[in-house]
């Protein structure tokens, strides 16, 4: 069985993060630029959290709250395609080193 402990330290402000992996007493470092793909994982985690809260509200018979959460989930899912396109455009702009286009 493998155990990984991940610690995150910021380097150079928001431009990059340093990840330190510890595996069986050996320390590995990986410095890399943070891309926008992590934003989609944050978005998906938020959707899962809202869906779980909706299920809890239904279980506790708080139907008005469940309905409001359901509307929020539908709204977020409708915005997902646009967000995904924006992230892809920003990644392409960063690869082309066009920082002005990436900032939009």
GIJOBEL-V166696 format. One record per residue. RES is the residue in one letter. SS is DSSP state (H for helix, E for strand, L for the rest). NEAR is the number of other ideal C-beta (glycine too) atoms within 10 Angstrom. D_FIRST is the distance of its C-alpha to the first C-alpha in Angstrom with 2 decimals. Layout:
res=RES ss=SS near=NEAR d_first=D_FIRST
res=RES ss=SS near=NEAR d_first=D_FIRST
This chain:
res=X ss=L near=2 d_first=0.00
res=X ss=L near=5 d_first=3.81
res=X ss=L near=7 d_first=6.70
res=X ss=L near=8 d_first=10.11
res=X ss=E near=9 d_first=13.34
res=X ss=E near=8 d_first=16.37
res=X ss=E near=10 d_first=19.85
res=X ss=E near=9 d_first=22.97
res=X ss=E near=8 d_first=26.28
res=X ss=E near=11 d_first=29.40
res=X ss=E near=11 d_first=31.26
res=X ss=L near=10 d_first=34.81
res=X ss=L near=6 d_first=35.30
res=X ss=L near=8 d_first=34.12
res=X ss=L near=9 d_first=34.02
res=X ss=E near=12 d_first=30.44
res=X ss=E near=16 d_first=27.32
res=X ss=E near=14 d_first=25.09
res=X ss=E near=13 d_first=21.35
res=X ss=E near=13 d_first=19.40
res=X ss=E near=13 d_first=15.71
res=X ss=E near=13 d_first=14.00
res=X ss=E near=11 d_first=11.01
res=X ss=L near=6 d_first=10.75
res=X ss=L near=5 d_first=14.42
res=X ss=E near=7 d_first=15.67
res=X ss=E near=10 d_first=17.61
res=X ss=E near=10 d_first=18.33
res=X ss=E near=8 d_first=21.31
res=X ss=E near=9 d_first=22.34
res=X ss=E near=10 d_first=25.90
res=X ss=E near=9 d_first=27.15
res=X ss=E near=9 d_first=29.80
res=X ss=L near=12 d_first=28.88
res=X ss=L near=12 d_first=30.16
res=X ss=L near=16 d_first=31.36
res=X ss=H near=10 d_first=28.54
res=X ss=H near=11 d_first=26.83
res=X ss=H near=15 d_first=30.00
res=X ss=H near=13 d_first=29.43
res=X ss=H near=9 d_first=25.99
res=X ss=H near=9 d_first=27.78
res=X ss=H near=17 d_first=30.47
res=X ss=H near=12 d_first=28.19
res=X ss=H near=10 d_first=26.41
res=X ss=H near=13 d_first=29.92
res=X ss=H near=15 d_first=30.96
res=X ss=H near=11 d_first=28.08
res=X ss=H near=10 d_first=28.95
res=X ss=H near=15 d_first=32.60
res=X ss=H near=13 d_first=31.97
res=X ss=H near=11 d_first=30.02
res=X ss=H near=15 d_first=32.89
res=X ss=H near=19 d_first=35.35
res=X ss=H near=12 d_first=33.75
res=X ss=H near=13 d_first=33.82
res=X ss=H near=18 d_first=37.46
res=X ss=H near=15 d_first=38.36
res=X ss=H near=9 d_first=36.77
res=X ss=L near=10 d_first=38.79
res=X ss=L near=8 d_first=41.85
res=X ss=L near=14 d_first=42.37
res=X ss=H near=10 d_first=43.56
res=X ss=H near=8 d_first=45.31
res=X ss=H near=15 d_first=42.19
res=X ss=H near=18 d_first=40.17
res=X ss=H near=13 d_first=42.89
res=X ss=H near=13 d_first=42.84
res=X ss=H near=20 d_first=39.07
res=X ss=H near=15 d_first=39.47
res=X ss=H near=10 d_first=42.15
res=X ss=H near=15 d_first=39.95
res=X ss=H near=17 d_first=37.13
res=X ss=H near=9 d_first=39.75
res=X ss=H near=9 d_first=41.15
res=X ss=H near=15 d_first=37.81
res=X ss=H near=11 d_first=37.02
res=X ss=H near=9 d_first=40.50
res=X ss=H near=10 d_first=39.86
res=X ss=H near=13 d_first=36.51
res=X ss=H near=9 d_first=38.21
res=X ss=H near=9 d_first=40.37
res=X ss=H near=14 d_first=37.53
res=X ss=H near=14 d_first=35.53
res=X ss=H near=10 d_first=38.67
res=X ss=H near=13 d_first=39.23
res=X ss=H near=17 d_first=35.74
res=X ss=H near=12 d_first=36.21
res=X ss=H near=14 d_first=39.64
res=X ss=H near=18 d_first=38.35
res=X ss=H near=14 d_first=35.61
res=X ss=H near=12 d_first=38.32
res=X ss=H near=16 d_first=40.67
res=X ss=H near=15 d_first=38.16
res=X ss=H near=10 d_first=37.50
res=X ss=L near=10 d_first=41.28
res=X ss=L near=8 d_first=41.58
res=X ss=L near=12 d_first=43.96
res=X ss=H near=9 d_first=43.15
res=X ss=H near=7 d_first=46.12
res=X ss=H near=13 d_first=45.00
res=X ss=H near=16 d_first=41.43
res=X ss=H near=8 d_first=42.83
res=X ss=L near=8 d_first=44.70
